[in-house]
Amino acid sequence: MKDSIGFIGLGNMGEHMACRLLNADYKLRVFDIREEAIATLVNRGAIAATSPAAVASEVKTVILSLPTPEIVKEVALGSKGVIAGTKVKTLVDLSTIGPQTAQEISIGLAAEGIDLVDSPVSGGVAGAQSGTLAVMVSCPDQQFSELRKMLSSIGNVFHVGTAPGHGQIMKLANNLLSAAALAISSEAMVMGVKAGLNPHIMLEVINAGSGRNTATHDKFPNAILPRSFDRGFANGLMHKDVELYLKEAEALEVPTEVACAVEQLWQTACSEIGPEADFTTIVQCVEIRAGVEVK
Ligand code: NAD
């Protein structure tokens, strides 16, 4: 049996990543606000804890996979947060929270001698399940060497920078591309179908041609054409990622014309389809206006 690790946030991504760590023989202390999420991991061999502070009083390394910057901040720095733990030395955050929040949390934790390792992930629920995520680690070299083996249980590990926030910048650039690909592919597919093309043949052509992207390769054939809308990532979370991108690009004075258009369509998906709905439902915003369905 390897080291004991803490894992907080056992949702669409966290549950699978925690299971992979258990399968790799790590002992896990787990916490989530949902009892049923804890129970699933306890059934797989993890030990339940009653708060983030309780997790952080049992282990030296705690991992987070939580939805929003506000929640990560509370779980890291709140009165029952990781910072109140008596044993923790390193907090590895796999969530997407933007560079500014990562830096704030890093400063807050440093006051208690705890290091933040900014380490967002990409690859979706399927990647979390199969251990093929892109893991974008930002921390000093020595710490990276220490964490590499453990993080390789959840995916392909990249050392993208040394300071908190570099991982977040990498992730926001990646997710803007993913968000843009799905938004623009929705418009192109709806246009083709309304003009009378078969969407299956459209995808075959696009994926053999220069329009190929993650939406045409994966989301359209596997979740939109079958109308299952089940990739396991919420509209609200993708909208958060694009908003975080815009905030950062504006601060860096980098043009955002296309990113602003992408943000608007995700805003529409949140208000018309719902923030909890799967992000592949963004196509429905275009379908409703065009009066056709891609199926
Ligand atoms: P999710 O909403 O499915 O899971 C979040 C989990 O955190 C839930 O189990 C929830 O109960 C728990 N939680 C919420 N508040 C809590 C608190 N105060 N204390 C403890 N637990 C709390 O989200 P997800 O899709 O698993 O995403 C997690 C993070 O990973 C997000 O930052 C997201 O942007 C990022 N991400 C998601 C995907 C994806 O495809 N789903 C891919 C890459 C990155």
Boltz pocket constraint, residues with backbone or C-beta under 6 A from the ligand:
constraints:
  - pocket:
      binder: B
      contacts: [[A, 8], [A, 9], [A, 10], [A, 11], [A, 12], [A, 13], [A, 14], [A, 31], [A, 32], [A, 33], [A, 34], [A, 37], [A, 65], [A, 66], [A, 67], [A, 68], [A, 71], [A, 74], [A, 75], [A, 94], [A, 95], [A, 96], [A, 97], [A, 121], [A, 122], [A, 123], [A, 124], [A, 125], [A, 231], [A, 232], [A, 233], [A, 234], [A, 237]]
      max_distance: 6.0
